[in-house]
Amino acid sequence: MIDILTHTPTWVWGLLAALVALGLVQARPQRLARARLVVLPAVMFALGLNSSWPTFAAHPTLAALWLAAYLAMLLAARQWRLAAGTSWDAAQARLALPGSWLPLALILVVFWLRYGIAVGFVLHPGWRDDLALLAGVSMLYGAIGGLFAGRALGLLALTRPATMSARSRHADARPLA
């Protein structure tokens, strides 16, 4: 295990530090403009495609599985109830979000999943040709990306005037994000 950690490029640990910092910011209450809601989902989407693209080129079916999982989770997460204390301030065009440790947990899951899979591919090169494993990984990456996108879409829906009466100005449900 020490061998694996010491042979990991330094930039990986810098990335981990930046991701932890991003997750810690999410743990504090925030007031965000609409545009900031799409940053994390866009990054997760790009990372998902970046890490999977070579596999998708070799096995287009895996791209379809990734997309199906992405869309399924996006649709499911979009419907989740918003955390108590989430509200839209139309006058200041800011969304108030309570702090949550869930984004940090998900960010760390994604990092360690990607790290573990990369190490697995190095230690077990045959995994790169194991379609069952690749299908599972593709669907997992897709689902995680869809989770972030669905949450953002749910929050963006709160910022649209037509949805104010349907979803209410303030969320009063159990916290999920």
C-alpha positions as CSV (number, residue, x, y, z in Angstrom):
1,M,0.0,0.0,0.0
2,I,2.8,2.4,0.8
3,D,4.3,1.7,-2.6
4,I,1.0,2.7,-4.3
5,L,0.8,5.9,-2.3
6,T,4.4,6.9,-2.8
7,H,4.1,6.3,-6.6
8,T,1.0,8.5,-6.9
9,P,1.8,11.7,-8.8
10,T,2.0,14.8,-6.5
11,W,-0.7,16.6,-8.5
12,V,-3.2,13.9,-7.3
13,W,-2.7,14.9,-3.7
14,G,-3.1,18.6,-4.7
15,L,-6.4,17.7,-6.4
16,L,-7.5,15.9,-3.3
17,A,-6.7,19.0,-1.2
18,A,-8.7,21.3,-3.6
19,L,-11.6,18.9,-3.6
20,V,-11.7,18.8,0.2
21,A,-11.6,22.6,0.3
22,L,-14.5,22.7,-2.1
23,G,-16.4,20.2,0.0
24,L,-15.7,22.1,3.2
25,V,-17.2,25.3,1.6
26,Q,-20.4,23.3,0.9
27,A,-20.6,22.5,4.7
28,R,-21.2,26.2,5.5
29,P,-24.5,28.1,4.8
30,Q,-24.2,29.9,1.5
31,R,-25.9,32.5,-0.6
32,L,-25.4,31.7,-4.3
33,A,-26.2,33.2,-7.6
34,R,-28.0,30.8,-10.1
35,A,-24.9,30.5,-12.2
36,R,-22.8,29.0,-9.4
37,L,-25.3,26.1,-9.1
38,V,-24.1,24.6,-12.4
39,V,-20.4,24.7,-11.7
40,L,-20.1,21.5,-9.6
41,P,-22.4,19.5,-11.9
42,A,-20.5,20.7,-15.0
43,V,-17.2,19.7,-13.4
44,M,-18.5,16.3,-12.5
45,F,-20.0,15.8,-16.0
46,A,-16.6,16.7,-17.6
47,L,-14.7,14.5,-15.2
48,G,-17.0,11.6,-15.9
49,L,-16.6,12.0,-19.6
50,N,-12.9,12.6,-19.4
51,S,-12.2,9.4,-17.4
52,S,-14.6,7.3,-19.5
53,W,-14.1,8.5,-23.0
54,P,-11.4,6.1,-24.1
55,T,-13.5,3.2,-22.8
56,F,-16.6,4.6,-24.6
57,A,-14.7,4.8,-27.9
58,A,-13.8,1.1,-27.6
59,H,-17.2,0.0,-26.3
60,P,-20.1,2.3,-27.3
61,T,-22.5,0.2,-25.2
62,L,-20.8,1.5,-22.1
63,A,-21.5,5.1,-23.2
64,A,-25.2,4.2,-23.4
65,L,-25.1,2.6,-19.9
66,W,-23.3,5.7,-18.5
67,L,-25.9,8.0,-20.1
68,A,-28.8,5.9,-18.9
69,A,-27.5,5.9,-15.3
70,Y,-26.8,9.7,-15.6
71,L,-30.3,10.5,-16.8
72,A,-32.0,8.1,-14.3
73,M,-30.2,9.7,-11.3
74,L,-30.7,13.2,-12.7
75,L,-34.4,12.7,-12.9
76,A,-34.6,11.0,-9.5
77,A,-32.4,13.7,-7.7
78,R,-34.3,16.5,-9.3
79,Q,-37.4,15.4,-7.5
80,W,-35.8,15.1,-4.0
81,R,-37.0,17.4,-1.4
82,L,-34.8,20.4,-0.7
83,A,-33.0,20.8,2.6
84,A,-34.8,22.8,5.3
85,G,-33.7,26.4,5.1
86,T,-33.3,26.4,1.3
87,S,-34.9,29.6,-0.1
88,W,-34.7,31.9,-3.0
89,D,-34.3,35.7,-2.4
90,A,-35.7,37.2,-5.7
91,A,-34.8,40.7,-4.6
92,Q,-31.1,39.8,-4.3
93,A,-31.2,37.0,-6.9
94,R,-29.5,34.7,-4.4
95,L,-30.3,31.2,-3.3
96,A,-29.8,30.5,0.4
97,L,-28.5,27.1,1.1
98,P,-27.9,25.6,4.5
99,G,-24.6,23.9,5.0
100,S,-24.3,20.2,4.2
101,W,-21.6,17.6,4.6
102,L,-23.2,15.5,1.9
103,P,-21.3,17.2,-1.0
104,L,-18.0,16.6,0.7
105,A,-18.9,13.0,1.3
106,L,-19.8,12.6,-2.4
107,I,-16.7,14.4,-3.6
108,L,-14.6,12.1,-1.5
109,V,-16.4,9.0,-2.7
110,V,-15.8,10.1,-6.3
111,F,-12.1,10.8,-5.7
112,W,-11.4,7.5,-4.0
113,L,-13.5,5.6,-6.5
114,R,-11.5,7.1,-9.4
115,Y,-8.2,6.6,-7.5
116,G,-9.0,3.0,-6.6
117,I,-10.1,2.2,-10.2
118,A,-6.9,3.8,-11.6
119,V,-4.8,1.8,-9.2
120,G,-6.8,-1.4,-10.0
121,F,-6.1,-0.9,-13.7
122,V,-2.4,-0.5,-13.1
123,L,-2.2,-3.6,-10.8
124,H,-4.6,-5.7,-12.9
125,P,-4.4,-4.7,-16.6
126,G,-6.9,-7.3,-17.5
127,W,-9.6,-5.2,-15.8
128,R,-9.5,-2.9,-18.8
129,D,-11.0,-5.6,-20.9
130,D,-13.6,-6.9,-18.3
131,L,-16.8,-5.6,-19.8
132,A,-18.9,-6.4,-16.6
133,L,-16.5,-4.4,-14.5
134,L,-16.4,-1.6,-17.0
135,A,-20.2,-1.5,-17.3
136,G,-20.5,-1.2,-13.5
137,V,-18.0,1.6,-13.3
138,S,-19.6,3.4,-16.2
139,M,-23.0,3.3,-14.6
140,L,-21.6,4.3,-11.2
141,Y,-19.8,7.3,-12.8
142,G,-23.0,8.2,-14.7
143,A,-25.2,8.0,-11.6
144,I,-22.8,10.2,-9.5
145,G,-22.7,12.8,-12.2
146,G,-26.5,12.7,-12.6
147,L,-26.9,13.1,-8.8
148,F,-25.0,16.4,-8.9
149,A,-26.9,17.6,-12.0
150,G,-30.3,16.6,-10.6
151,R,-29.7,18.4,-7.3
152,A,-28.7,21.5,-9.3
153,L,-31.8,21.3,-11.5
154,G,-34.0,21.0,-8.4
155,L,-32.4,24.0,-6.9
156,L,-32.6,26.0,-10.1
157,A,-36.4,25.2,-10.3
158,L,-36.7,27.0,-6.9
159,T,-35.3,30.1,-8.5
160,R,-38.0,30.3,-11.3
161,P,-40.9,32.5,-10.4
162,A,-43.5,30.0,-11.9
163,T,-42.3,27.4,-9.4
164,M,-42.5,29.5,-6.3
165,S,-46.1,28.5,-5.6
166,A,-45.6,24.9,-6.6
167,R,-42.5,24.3,-4.4
168,S,-42.9,27.1,-2.0
169,R,-40.5,29.9,-1.3
170,H,-38.8,27.8,1.5
171,A,-38.1,24.2,1.6
172,D,-39.4,22.5,4.7
173,A,-38.6,18.9,4.0
174,R,-35.9,16.6,5.4
175,P,-32.4,17.6,4.3
176,L,-30.9,15.6,1.4
177,A,-28.3,18.1,0.2
